[in-house]
Amino acid sequence: MVIKLPKKYNAGGAELNIVKKNSDHIGGNFSLIDYEISISPEMVKHDYDAVVTFLHEALEATLTMMNCRYLHKDDVQYLFVMNHSQFEQAVEQLARGVLNLIAENRGKK
């Protein structure tokens, strides 16, 4: 991996540490109990996978903090429901994370 991920992400008021951590699945997850976004070592081997996993978990954590993520009673998939104002707030949070990502990598080639 060449790209450096930010050390922290603010998900709607919860400051989450971003850590590389083994888990029971390849990818990432977030914990509002441990205040962290975990990204598996497998995902940080390639810049594309690292950035997509970071953005996925950051946005999901933000939408969870905004009470926009629901688990359908008959499914294992999450459902995200929000109005346009909430969508704008989530995008603004994610934009801050992207700016931190850019700042971590400024001057790298």
Number of C-alpha atoms within 10 A of each C-alpha: 11 12 18 17 23 19 14 17 27 17 25 17 11 14 14 22 18 20 18 16 14 14 13 7 9 12 22 24 20 21 13 14 7 9 17 22 25 22 24 20 17 16 20 21 13 13 15 13 16 24 17 14 21 28 16 16 22 26 20 21 27 23 24 16 16 17 13 19 17 13 11 10 8 6 8 8 10 13 11 13 12 14 8 8 9 15 15 12 15 23 15 12 20 22 14 14 22 19 12 17 20 16 13 15 15 10 7 9 6
